[in-house]
Amino acid sequence: MDPKTLARYEARAHIIKAMAHPTRLFLVDELAKGEKCVCELTELVGADISTVSKHLSLLKNAGIVQDDKRGLMVFYTLRTPCVLNLFACIEGVMKQKAAEALAALES
């Protein structure tokens, strides 16, 4: 693999790793519904603000979300809604696996 190709796959892996946590997947789903402040997201997640902020920072560094500081509050929005296409694909894989498992039980 040449260096340019390797760099492209490393960049992809960085984005996938940023989403590879249940809380971050939840945050992306919530932000798909619209802008939310950190305080709202903290309440929804049920974790302390520093933990939620760390998750949001990882998503921001990967280019998935963006923030907007207004006074003392920080609001987040989904920067790249196309990640929801990945979620739909994952759900499809999950359904297929479940259908196969059910079929195996019925045999």
Stockholm file with secondary structure:
# STOCKHOLM 1.0

chainA/1-107         MDPKTLARYEARAHIIKAMAHPTRLFLVDELAKGEKCVCELTELVGADISTVSKHLSLLKNAGIVQDDKRGLMVFYTLRTPCVLNLFACIEGVMKQKAAEALAALES
#=GR chainA/1-107 SS CCHHHHHHHHHHHHHHHHHCSHHHHHHHHHHHTCCEEHHHHHHHHTSCHHHHHHHHHHHHHTTSEEEEEETTEEEEEESCTTHHHHHHHHHHHHHHHHHHHHHHHHC
#=GC SS_cons         CCHHHHHHHHHHHHHHHHHCSHHHHHHHHHHHTCCEEHHHHHHHHTSCHHHHHHHHHHHHHTTSEEEEEETTEEEEEESCTTHHHHHHHHHHHHHHHHHHHHHHHHC
//
